């Protein structure tokens, strides 16, 4: 358990503090392990709640430019709402080309995969599942010696995958490219409690507005089924179920 020192202060920021349960530490973990720091340029794949949390975390860590990529216009708009640049991976222009248009170079210092094994392709393949798409894109756009944080979920088995290899968690990763560029990959489940207290302090002392960044939307228990459906469709919101309607 994480103890809040003052009940009234905690209740005033309860929407932000609720994000400490998962997505804020996970997004922070992705950015931190990718080496994001003062003056960094970072590309974050995925503008779902974890991706948006990673973008906010990157700003907290001092990144100079945070670029977020996604297929869904509403999610990209949400990323722009708190100062991020965006890449639309459904466009014919590659991620590297779009980063070049933003930074003047087709690469970033750090990259964070907040998508995982259910990744879609880019451009003409945007509607198709391409499990290794994001990992290969990360290796392409990160600079030589750059770090890649991977909080996105990858599994040992995926019965619904597009091919027999992916069903066993085997992906066609360009490991030779990662080796040639001396990339470092950091993945695995986030150690949430390693970050919780520091991120709580950042929230309580107004260093980050994580609920605004991920667009926290409170719903009642009766609205939960629809919330899950909307989330599955890619809603640019982080739904929080409030069974007793205690948060206003």
C-alpha positions in Angstrom: 0.0 0.0 0.0 1.1 3.6 -0.7 0.1 6.0 2.1 -1.0 9.5 1.3 0.1 11.9 4.0 -3.0 14.1 3.9 -6.5 12.9 3.1 -8.0 16.2 1.9 -5.0 16.8 -0.4 -5.2 13.3 -1.8 -8.9 13.6 -2.5 -8.3 16.8 -4.3 -5.9 15.0 -6.7 -7.5 11.5 -6.5 -7.8 11.3 -10.3 -4.1 11.8 -10.7 -3.2 9.6 -7.8 -5.3 6.8 -9.1 -2.9 6.6 -12.0 -0.1 5.4 -9.6 -1.8 2.0 -9.6 -0.5 1.1 -13.0 -0.1 3.3 -16.1 1.9 6.2 -14.7 4.7 4.1 -13.2 4.6 1.9 -16.3 4.8 4.8 -18.7 7.6 6.3 -16.5 9.4 3.0 -16.5 9.4 3.0 -20.3 10.8 6.5 -20.5 13.3 6.1 -17.7 14.8 2.8 -19.0 15.0 4.3 -22.4 17.4 6.9 -21.0 15.1 9.9 -21.4 16.6 13.0 -19.6 17.2 16.7 -19.9 17.3 17.7 -23.5 16.4 14.3 -24.9 14.4 13.7 -28.0 12.1 10.7 -27.6 9.7 8.8 -29.8 6.9 7.0 -28.1 5.0 4.3 -30.1 1.3 4.2 -29.0 -1.0 7.0 -27.7 -3.1 4.8 -25.5 -3.1 5.5 -21.7 0.4 4.0 -21.2 1.8 5.8 -24.2 0.4 9.1 -23.0 1.6 8.5 -19.5 5.1 7.8 -20.9 4.9 11.1 -22.9 4.0 13.0 -19.7 6.8 11.1 -17.9 9.3 12.1 -20.6 8.3 15.8 -20.1 8.8 15.3 -16.3 12.2 13.8 -17.0 13.2 16.9 -19.0 12.9 15.8 -22.6 13.3 18.6 -25.2 10.9 17.0 -27.7 8.4 14.2 -27.2 7.0 12.6 -30.3 4.0 10.2 -30.0 2.9 7.9 -32.8 -0.5 6.3 -33.3 -3.1 5.4 -35.9 -6.1 7.0 -34.2 -6.6 10.8 -34.7 -8.3 11.4 -31.4 -5.4 9.8 -29.5 -2.9 12.0 -31.5 -5.0 15.0 -30.7 -4.9 14.1 -27.0 -1.1 13.9 -27.2 -0.9 17.3 -28.8 -3.1 18.7 -26.0 -0.2 18.7 -23.6 2.6 19.7 -25.9 3.7 16.6 -27.7 4.6 16.4 -31.4 2.8 13.5 -33.3 3.4 11.0 -36.0 0.5 9.4 -37.8 1.7 5.9 -38.6 -1.2 5.3 -41.1 0.4 7.8 -43.5 2.5 6.6 -46.4 5.5 8.7 -45.1 7.6 6.5 -42.7 8.0 7.2 -39.1 11.6 8.2 -39.7 10.5 10.6 -42.4 7.9 12.2 -40.2 10.4 12.5 -37.3 12.8 14.2 -39.8 10.1 16.7 -40.6 9.9 17.5 -36.9 13.5 17.4 -35.8 15.5 17.9 -39.0 17.0 14.5 -38.5 15.3 11.1 -38.9 16.3 9.8 -35.5 15.7 10.3 -31.7 17.8 9.8 -28.6 15.4 7.4 -27.0 12.4 5.2 -28.1 9.6 3.7 -26.1 7.3 0.9 -27.2 3.9 1.3 -25.6 2.1 -0.9 -28.1 3.4 -4.5 -27.7 2.5 -7.7 -29.6 -0.8 -6.5 -31.1 1.0 -3.9 -33.2 -0.4 -2.8 -36.6 1.6 -2.1 -39.7 2.2 1.3 -41.1 1.0 3.1 -44.3 -0.9 0.6 -46.5 -0.5 -2.1 -43.9 -2.0 0.0 -41.1 -5.1 -2.2 -40.8 -3.1 -5.4 -40.5 -1.5 -7.0 -37.5 2.3 -6.9 -37.7 3.6 -8.1 -34.3 7.2 -7.0 -34.8 6.3 -3.6 -36.4 7.0 -1.4 -33.5 10.2 -3.1 -32.3 11.7 -2.8 -35.8 10.6 0.8 -36.1 12.3 1.6 -32.8 15.6 0.2 -34.0 15.3 2.2 -37.2 14.6 5.6 -35.6 16.7 5.5 -32.4 20.2 6.9 -32.7 23.3 4.7 -32.6 23.9 3.8 -28.9 20.3 4.8 -28.0 18.1 2.9 -25.6 14.7 1.3 -26.2 12.3 1.0 -23.4 9.6 -1.7 -23.9 6.8 -1.5 -21.4 4.4 -2.8 -24.1 3.3 -6.3 -23.5 4.8 -9.2 -25.4 3.6 -12.8 -24.6 5.0 -16.3 -24.7 1.8 -17.5 -26.5 -0.8 -15.8 -28.6 -3.3 -18.2 -30.1 -5.0 -15.5 -32.1 -1.8 -14.3 -33.8 -1.5 -13.8 -37.5 1.0 -16.7 -38.1 2.3 -19.8 -36.5 5.6 -18.2 -35.3 3.8 -15.3 -33.6 1.4 -17.8 -31.9 4.5 -18.9 -29.9 5.8 -15.4 -29.4 8.4 -15.7 -32.1 8.7 -12.4 -34.0 10.8 -11.4 -37.1 12.9 -8.8 -35.3 15.8 -7.1 -37.1 18.2 -8.0 -34.3 21.1 -7.4 -36.7 20.1 -3.7 -37.0 19.9 -3.4 -33.2 23.3 -5.0 -32.8 24.9 -2.8 -35.5 23.5 0.3 -33.8 24.5 -0.9 -30.3 20.9 -0.5 -29.1 20.0 -1.5 -25.6 16.6 -3.1 -25.0 14.9 -2.9 -21.6 11.7 -4.8 -21.2 9.6 -6.8 -18.7 6.9 -6.0 -16.2 7.2 -2.6 -14.5 8.4 -2.6 -10.9 5.6 -0.2 -9.9 6.6 0.3 -6.2 10.1 1.4 -7.3 8.5 4.6 -8.7 5.3 5.1 -6.7 6.5 7.4 -3.9 8.5 9.7 -6.2 5.6 10.0 -8.7 3.2 10.6 -5.9 5.4 13.5 -4.8 5.5 14.9 -8.3 1.7 14.8 -8.4 1.1 16.3 -5.0 3.6 19.2 -5.6 2.1 20.0 -9.1 5.1 18.8 -11.2 2.9 16.7 -13.5 -0.8 16.6 -14.4 -1.1 13.0 -15.4 -5.0 12.8 -15.2 -5.2 15.6 -17.8 -2.5 14.0 -20.0 -4.3 10.6 -20.2 -7.8 12.2 -20.1 -9.1 10.4 -17.0 -12.8 9.8 -17.4 -14.8 8.7 -14.3 -17.6 6.2 -15.0 -20.0 4.3 -12.8 -20.1 0.5 -12.5 -23.2 0.4 -14.7 -21.2 2.2 -17.4 -18.2 -0.2 -17.2 -19.3 -2.6 -20.1 -19.6 0.4 -22.5 -16.3 1.8 -21.2 -14.6 -1.5 -22.1 -16.1 -1.4 -25.5 -15.0 2.2 -26.1 -11.5 1.5 -24.8 -11.3 -1.5 -27.2 -12.1 0.8 -30.0 -9.3 3.1 -29.1 -11.0 5.9 -27.2 -8.6 8.7 -26.2 -9.6 8.3 -22.5 -8.5 6.5 -19.4 -11.6 5.1 -17.8 -11.7 4.9 -14.0 -14.6 3.0 -12.5 -16.1 4.8 -9.4 -18.7 2.3 -8.2 -20.1 4.6 -5.4 -19.9 7.9 -7.4 -17.7 9.3 -4.7 -15.5 11.4 -6.9 -16.9 14.6 -8.5 
